[in-house]
């Protein structure tokens, strides 16, 4: 693994739960950040780690502007790559990463669609629990954008010229594609609530598909709806209207279904009690390893993820017209 900042703690914890994976080396410019996990050998130079360890794959958990040179360094050595999102600062650079990794396996670490409640909802939709979906609405809230300083866990967010859609709402764009198929951006409105940051921290995105329309309503300046104290596992709410009923997901991962003409009932399922947000890091990383072993295609292989990135580009293009 290269990059041992804030989010790496969740990925290290997931790797350590896999008996068939050895986290052999950790690399960070600050060796103390890597050493704090007490696992693997610690490096400050990525090339030195790759040459010494000769790993099966490299898990890249750094900022997006570092992804291309690091992915290329691994690919040049025949090492497979799991690359954190944002995948790259631009579409052009994302395509360069994909091209650099043509000789190895490359998966984008887009963990949102691997949150357990979205996997459960996908199964329910495929089983016809609410019939054919025709409308959906995601609401995302994270109440850290008006703190002083904002985003204390990841303070570099304040300097992103593109922020909320690029860094956060791409999760929902990709998950919408996972749940409902290919979509296009019909409209996008953005605003900056906190004048101290460079990018946008509020966005309303309207999406349309062949038989469905949806809205992603996000900001990082307000509390989440219907969250109990200390409960914000899903970081958002979801409503899906279908021809045969309606489904709701709340902030705690609970799913409620109201069949058309019937009574509203809670869908009983086992909400994960361990791991990051529905055990999404473990589920994503497990998918990566299983596909490496089996040879199956990754859900979020680069070619597929470029479609989610294109939706981001379309959002910013339409927001500029606003």
Phi and psi in degrees as a GROMACS rama.xvg file:
@    title "Ramachandran Plot"
@    xaxis  label "Phi"
@    yaxis  label "Psi"
@TYPE xy
-119.605  129.726  UNK-2
101.208  109.114  UNK-3
-124.114  41.4089  UNK-4
-82.7871  -153.314  UNK-5
-54.5323  -51.3438  UNK-6
-76.7679  -19.7171  UNK-7
-59.8705  -26.3648  UNK-8
-59.0012  -35.9664  UNK-9
-74.0613  -36.5274  UNK-10
-74.7258  -38.7123  UNK-11
-60.4337  -45.0435  UNK-12
-59.3088  -38.5194  UNK-13
-69.2155  -44.6143  UNK-14
-58.8414  -39.1081  UNK-15
-69.3547  -14.817  UNK-16
-87.0054  -3.07278  UNK-17
-103.971  109.409  UNK-18
-66.8939  -18.4897  UNK-19
-96.3782  8.80985  UNK-20
-124.612  131.272  UNK-21
-110.305  121.645  UNK-22
-82.9983  93.1789  UNK-23
-81.7361  -33.1552  UNK-24
-148.344  147.525  UNK-25
-127.3  135.709  UNK-26
-124.496  131.799  UNK-27
-156.841  148.588  UNK-28
-60.1894  -28.0026  UNK-29
-103.866  103.727  UNK-30
-61.2038  -24.8627  UNK-31
-65.1988  -34.223  UNK-32
-65.0045  -38.138  UNK-33
-74.5495  -38.2079  UNK-34
-70.1934  -23.4605  UNK-35
-63.5976  -20.4898  UNK-36
-80.6069  -19.1684  UNK-37
64.8404  33.2873  UNK-38
-144.533  143.517  UNK-39
71.6782  173.933  UNK-40
-92.6479  145.824  UNK-41
-99.5309  134.158  UNK-42
-133.929  155.342  UNK-43
-113.648  -5.00588  UNK-44
-123.464  118.812  UNK-45
-64.6467  -45.1925  UNK-46
-59.1544  -41.0812  UNK-47
-63.3908  -39.852  UNK-48
-66.1579  -45.3189  UNK-49
-64.2879  -39.0842  UNK-50
-71.6677  -34.0008  UNK-51
-79.3011  -41.4242  UNK-52
-88.3962  -29.234  UNK-53
47.806  58.0358  UNK-54
-75.0897  163.627  UNK-55
-69.6398  -36.7321  UNK-56
-151.993  161.4  UNK-57
-115.073  129.631  UNK-58
-98.5312  112.165  UNK-59
-96.4532  117.222  UNK-60
-126.321  39.7123  UNK-61
-107.198  -176.81  UNK-62
-71.1283  153.221  UNK-63
-58.8124  -31.8527  UNK-64
-68.57  -12.3359  UNK-65
-96.0864  -6.84987  UNK-66
-67.7946  -42.3824  UNK-67
-61.4318  -53.9967  UNK-68
-63.5696  -33.7404  UNK-69
-72.2277  -42.563  UNK-70
-63.501  -40.6127  UNK-71
-64.131  -39.7076  UNK-72
-61.7487  -40.545  UNK-73
-70.2232  -47.7035  UNK-74
-61.3912  -38.0271  UNK-75
-61.1076  -21.0753  UNK-76
-101.643  6.48594  UNK-77
74.7558  26.078  UNK-78
-103.001  128.382  UNK-79
-67.5454  159.552  UNK-80
-131.385  130.418  UNK-81
-111.134  116.663  UNK-82
-117.785  125.874  UNK-83
-64.0839  154.789  UNK-84
-96.1911  158.882  UNK-85
-54.336  134.366  UNK-86
-61.5318  -40.7243  UNK-87
-161.528  160.469  UNK-88
-68.5801  -18.8814  UNK-89
-149.904  163.574  UNK-90
-62.4475  -39.966  UNK-91
-60.8629  -43.5483  UNK-92
-70.9158  -33.7924  UNK-93
-61.9731  -41.4428  UNK-94
-66.2459  -34.2319  UNK-95
-64.3508  -39.9803  UNK-96
-62.9821  -45.6623  UNK-97
-60.2645  -41.6199  UNK-98
-67.3286  -41.1837  UNK-99
-63.1648  -27.3179  UNK-100
-101.987  19.9259  UNK-101
-60.1689  -28.6735  UNK-102
-89.9939  -0.99928  UNK-103
-133.415  176.072  UNK-104
-86.4519  136.57  UNK-105
-133.452  127.227  UNK-106
-129.658  136.794  UNK-107
-82.9945  130.591  UNK-108
-82.4194  73.3137  UNK-109
-98.3555  93.8405  UNK-110
-86.8966  -9.0762  UNK-111
-61.912  -47.1778  UNK-112
-64.5485  -14.9965  UNK-113
-92.5189  1.95489  UNK-114
-61.8782  137.023  UNK-115
-58.6457  -35.0862  UNK-116
-67.3377  -33.6041  UNK-117
-73.2253  -33.6525  UNK-118
-64.6184  -40.5734  UNK-119
-65.6352  -43.0526  UNK-120
-63.8061  -39.7447  UNK-121
-59.1853  -42.8956  UNK-122
-63.3005  -40.4158  UNK-123
-64.9965  -43.2634  UNK-124
-62.8829  -44.5623  UNK-125
-64.6387  -28.4274  UNK-126
-83.7888  -2.91116  UNK-127
82.3485  26.0977  UNK-128
-60.8687  -30.8294  UNK-129
-127.92  20.7397  UNK-130
70.7711  -161.422  UNK-131
-73.9211  120.555  UNK-132
-67.215  139.633  UNK-133
-125.228  -10.5356  UNK-134
-155.401  147.87  UNK-135
-148.599  157.419  UNK-136
-145.183  117.667  UNK-137
-95.9252  137.727  UNK-138
-122.728  119.056  UNK-139
-112.856  132.653  UNK-140
-140.025  140.113  UNK-141
-145.028  115.029  UNK-142
-87.4293  50.3824  UNK-143
-120.495  3.20611  UNK-144
-83.9731  -14.9589  UNK-145
-112.576  13.5624  UNK-146
-71.1893  165.999  UNK-147
-124.54  98.6808  UNK-148
-83.4669  159.195  UNK-149
-71.4249  154.978  UNK-150
50.6989  58.9382  UNK-151
-60.6442  -28.6255  UNK-152
-73.5866  -30.7902  UNK-153
-138.328  71.0337  UNK-154
-63.8798  -19.2187  UNK-155
-66.9073  -12.4073  UNK-156
-57.2456  -30.3523  UNK-157
-62.8675  -22.8142  UNK-158
-94.3069  -5.88521  UNK-159
-67.771  121.272  UNK-160
-67.0294  -30.2997  UNK-161
-114.097  126.459  UNK-162
-123.473  -74.5662  UNK-163
-62.9175  -47.2415  UNK-164
-70.5397  -47.6465  UNK-165
-60.6745  -42.5133  UNK-166
-95.9956  -36.1222  UNK-167
-113.635  -53.5255  UNK-168
-74.0241  -12.5423  UNK-169
-59.4767  -29.1814  UNK-170
-55.3501  -46.1348  UNK-171
-75.2235  -33.5239  UNK-172
-62.7478  -45.0667  UNK-173
-67.9253  -42.0925  UNK-174
-66.2916  -34.2035  UNK-175
-62.9457  -41.8884  UNK-176
-62.8856  -40.093  UNK-177
-62.4641  -42.4223  UNK-178
-80.4772  -36.9293  UNK-179
-121.604  -1.5225  UNK-180
91.615  -171.386  UNK-181
-67.0164  140.385  UNK-182
-134.913  160.606  UNK-183
-124.343  152.666  UNK-184
-85.8299  119.591  UNK-185
-87.8169  -35.4696  UNK-186
-161.896  156.242  UNK-187
-152.156  131.198  UNK-188
-121.41  131.284  UNK-189
-124.975  154.975  UNK-190
-146.399  157.235  UNK-191
-109.714  108.933  UNK-192
-80.2003  -45.0917  UNK-193
-93.1352  111.698  UNK-194
-70.1893  -8.15151  UNK-195
-84.6734  -6.47704  UNK-196
-105.105  161.298  UNK-197
-80.6671  -37.9917  UNK-198
-103.484  -167.384  UNK-199
-84.7349  147.298  UNK-200
-125.775  11.4988  UNK-201
-142.846  137.293  UNK-202
-151.438  142.885  UNK-203
-121.953  116.926  UNK-204
-117.484  123.822  UNK-205
-102.346  129.647  UNK-206
-119.639  151.95  UNK-207
-138.831  142.438  UNK-208
-124.093  -171.77  UNK-209
-61.374  -38.4746  UNK-210
-132.774  18.7649  UNK-211
-148.692  152.121  UNK-212
-132.734  150.306  UNK-213
-152.314  166.703  UNK-214
-132.369  133.893  UNK-215
-111.826  116.804  UNK-216
-114.885  107.997  UNK-217
-134.39  142.696  UNK-218
-155.292  160.961  UNK-219
-115.38  36.3857  UNK-220
-128.037  10.2446  UNK-221
-143.855  155.591  UNK-222
-72.6383  158.474  UNK-223
-78.1939  143.094  UNK-224
-64.6191  142.617  UNK-225
60.047  21.9085  UNK-226
-89.0329  131.015  UNK-227
-72.1669  160.295  UNK-228
-53.1759  127.881  UNK-229
76.9747  7.76795  UNK-230
-119.655  113.679  UNK-231
-154.047  46.4147  UNK-232
-58.5661  -42.3148  UNK-233
-88.765  -12.3109  UNK-234
57.0552  20.4341  UNK-235
-179.802  168.909  UNK-236
-118.225  153.529  UNK-237
-138.154  135.218  UNK-238
-124.936  132.153  UNK-239
-125.383  123.817  UNK-240
-102.052  128.113  UNK-241
-124.088  168.751  UNK-242
-65.5396  -20.731  UNK-243
-110.116  8.51125  UNK-244
152.594  -171.145  UNK-245
-131.547  143.694  UNK-246
-123.492  138.414  UNK-247
-123.103  140.733  UNK-248
-117.213  128.681  UNK-249
-103.101  179.331  UNK-250
-65.0563  -21.9076  UNK-251
-91.1658  3.52556  UNK-252
89.548  6.57158  UNK-253
-79.7437  141.881  UNK-254
-117.863  128.922  UNK-255
-122.456  138.412  UNK-256
-126.832  135.037  UNK-257
-120.918  100.722  UNK-258
-62.1663  146.839  UNK-259
-59.9261  122.902  UNK-260
83.8465  0.920287  UNK-261
-114.713  -168.579  UNK-262
-97.3468  151.162  UNK-263
-76.2923  125.428  UNK-264
-133.764  149.679  UNK-265
-81.0268  131.028  UNK-266
-75.8513  123.312  UNK-267
-86.3672  119.843  UNK-268
-155.281  165.068  UNK-269
-90.4103  105.046  UNK-270
-75.6231  126.076  UNK-271
-57.0487  137.24  UNK-272
-101.782  -3.62435  UNK-273
-126.088  164.081  UNK-274
82.1148  176.202  UNK-275
-85.5965  119.958  UNK-276
40.7316  79.1605  UNK-277
71.3944  26.9268  UNK-278
55.6614  36.6641  UNK-279
-69.0104  -34.6931  UNK-280
-65.1825  -46.9185  UNK-281
-60.7933  -46.3948  UNK-282
-61.3865  -41.7315  UNK-283
-66.0062  -48.9757  UNK-284
-66.9306  -35.1571  UNK-285
-64.9137  -41.2205  UNK-286
-60.2712  -43.4179  UNK-287
-59.1198  -49.8164  UNK-288
-65.4864  -45.0103  UNK-289
-60.6269  -39.1279  UNK-290
-72.2523  -33.6609  UNK-291
-60.2535  -43.2441  UNK-292
-71.7276  -43.2914  UNK-293
-84.8514  -23.0338  UNK-294
87.5962  0.368814  UNK-295
-67.4422  156.74  UNK-296
-73.2595  142.574  UNK-297
-70.6487  145.933  UNK-298
-61.0043  -42.0509  UNK-299
-108.317  50.5881  UNK-300
-67.3657  161.768  UNK-301
-57.7067  -43.5402  UNK-302
-59.2989  -39.0388  UNK-303
-71.9444  -41.8653  UNK-304
-68.8054  -25.479  UNK-305
-60.6979  -27.3822  UNK-306
-67.8798  -38.4909  UNK-307
-67.7254  -39.5535  UNK-308
-64.0856  -34.7212  UNK-309
-64.8626  -35.4421  UNK-310
-61.912  -38.3187  UNK-311
-60.8125  -46.9235  UNK-312
-60.1691  -40.2132  UNK-313
-65.1658  -37.5611  UNK-314
-59.4244  -48.7561  UNK-315
-67.4832  -34.8794  UNK-316
-63.445  -44.9148  UNK-317
-72.5884  -33.2962  UNK-318
-66.6041  -30.3954  UNK-319
-68.2361  -23.8311  UNK-320
-78.0232  -25.1828  UNK-321
